[in-house]
């Protein structure tokens, strides 16, 4: 290929490559970009699209308005002469130019232009099918005037003259008169021709006749009278409301409006066209109102006088009316009138109002509830009656309504009814003193409602029936019923009573068991009412706090996961790693209110606590082995919120009992678990400090060794995380790691240990031979083979056993080296700065405090 | 407790919600209900700077270890880190859902930890420019009333009657039930005990490690107010504000009232803070702040 290129020969100089910009765009300029320019090349039109009219300063004349204002002339000398402004004053030279609005060039008017243009026309040959001058142009010329006009003109007519034979003076005058007459509108009957006036005219014109006879005049032109067809049904001369919308029309303010409104004593007269005021609105004050004579009084009469006069008129009218209606009494009718044949239909027919039903009350009594006894009604016997309407009617009442003869008073009054009541009932009534007078006092249950009160006898029977039911002797009802009642009536009444007894029980009867009275008063909605304080903690804790038994009972331990950054900022190694939590991306990206509303049980920390519980149960044996397993007891999650599964609780109970048994051996002394020493202290502090911190570190390493023992057990017990590795473990070959457990163990122990490894080293050697009393970790070689667990669970248990071991060491240290101030390091952990200065002082103080603590504790024990 | 009132500052910023010494006790900060935070030299009764920028009452403040920054919190739900010299807010941390009641720097002033009425404790990185908390502690079931931070412990007192000690080293949180809503909680100078001001007119001393109660100090009344209590620098006296306008001082061991410092009878002494190095304190009641100590302090400063 390259050889081919070399073979090619180039001739001439190559052109410069054409740049894109150099190629002219072939696009025609769009309409919106085309501009109209005047003869000077200035822009002609200025519109809204280009920012508004700007003719003034920019390209026409020297004023803002766009025209040259008429120069100031002192009008002092010509005050009297009125000044006019012509339209031309507001025009510029373009307007007055040849193509402007008001050209000032002299030229022929359009009349002459066409026919009498002297100029030779340029022969514009048509490009159409017919060559030469266009034929049709000559044939079809636009008409300037009608044929009639042209004819008239040729006959000598001039515009402005009338059409017709020429008239002399006399004739013309009569014609003018007629025209004037014709322009007057006359409705109704034609008046008689006015002969007199015609005569007088003839007389007056006689004198000049002789002179003017020879002169003839063209007749006057007059407007042809165009007759409009009447296309509406209005009265003559009436213009109704315009159908067109009001605003579409030119509003003539100063012409009488077609709408008017006049109020005259209840009579409202409306006329004309509405504008601006709705039908129901009150009219504004009519500012265009014209005075009318009708609005003036024509007599000096007061309104009272007018009223009197009207009365008189009315009286007269009445008399006249009477005269009409009673012609015989008033005499013959007036002259020219005859009596009407039809009588005026003046008599109105009145209908009787409907008969009201008996007992109808014209007012309505409202009752607040169905069971409400109307207190007003109780005063009046009649009004008192209540109950259902169907109970109201009695046989007697029904009879009276139907106008039946009254039945014999067979039913004796209630007093007579009593004897047939059997002895059983009376004895039962006698037993209860309240019930003895039950016929006068209504029963407790029915006091609020008496359905048959309109019939006192029936009501009394009902009440007795209720009594009977109360004593379970419902069957005795027929004995108290009057003998006059038929069997069917009795049975009916019985069912009525039963129904009433069932229905009309007061609320306390049926409904009582369905409703519960409010536990909170209605004030619960009132924000000012003091709210009951929320109770925190569980019962056990509260009791303990009340008895001032703080400590084990009130303390709960949980775990939390300080995030990596927090640990970094605090210069503290991260305690243990849960892979999910240490991932930096885990932080919530946004906060919402719902984060706070979230139930605490969803918190990861609580989940972690659950995990820990299981771990704690896993490492029971280790914990139990140690004498100070009261620590383990403390580890028991006592928080009411940490409700673990039942299974773990059981395990805890076992461990607790174990721990308690063992705790008795160690005595009541509560060992103080010590904090882990600070890294900085371990490295940077003085040698005296070092020895202390070393001892601390030893505990940690000791814990590790102990852990190492336990791990093999734990590995069997602890649930292994079988899920595929995630996060930072994703790429780790865990199996490979497991094959080298001893090395891995080194790594997995705390970072602090690694850092301070050199310090340990000598100690470790001592430890290797040593017994349990010795400090420091054992040699790594001494650790049994173990698998490093991949799950986080073991880390947890790791930590747990660690703390347990710490306790152990502490106890031992106290037992063995009681005089050592190993406490001090832990106490001073908080304040590095003060440490060196205050050390001695602190030691003393600490001792004091320990004494104090013991004192307090003993006090509490005594109390409890 | 032989201290006397050295100076009275009329802060002129509404009610003083909190008064705090700076790290070495040379200056003090007052948090006003007029949304202002003021920096004072209390020994000379000198107003040094006013920090305006909170949207509502300032509720607590804390100076950094090098006194170059101040962190304050307020009822506007925000935590603000101020530049001391310029008086401008460096960072405005919004994350709490309600009033932020207390805020503290850690020892290196690299983290500000705030507690709020929304039951959350939030840890803010003072060094990064992130506006999100680096961690939120949601263990509390009621609002956080006080926070104290040591080198590896975060102590929070909460109205859910509990004090919580978050140990960053071990990743453990120790919760002690105090029986009554906790209004203030602080470590003693030796870090072995926790002084807890409870809402039942009682200050309690708990052992940090065992959680047992070592002492009870009562006699004063705090009513429904949020009254702070604490311990003086010598670890000899428990001090507490009260509604009677006195600062009550108890002997730590005997639990007897040894002194009642009269601040302003009739007002509520709601905030006290003991001097970090010397025996002395500042107290706030209503609009006034008083400096208490020995007369020689005035000469030295």
Interface residues (C-beta under 8 A of the other chain):
Chain A: X534 X536 X537 X541 X542 X544 X545 X546 X548 X550 X551 X552 X554 X555 X556 X557 X558 X559 X560 X561 X562 X563 X565 X566 X567 X569 X570 X571 X572 X573 X574 X575 X576 X587 X588 X589 X591 X593 X595 X596 X598 X600 X603 X605 X639 X641 X670 X672 X673 X675 X676 X678 X799 X803 X827 X828 X829 X830 X831 X832 X842 X845 X846 X849 X852 X853 X856 X857 X860
Chain B: X95 X97 X106 X108 X110 X111 X118 X119 X120 X123 X125 X127 X132 X134 X135 X136 X137 X138 X139 X141 X142 X150 X151 X152 X153 X160 X161 X162 X166 X167 X168 X169 X170 X171 X172 X173 X174 X175 X176 X177 X178 X179 X180 X181 X187 X189 X190 X191 X192 X193 X204 X206 X207 X209 X210 X211 X212 X213 X214 X215 X216 X235 X253
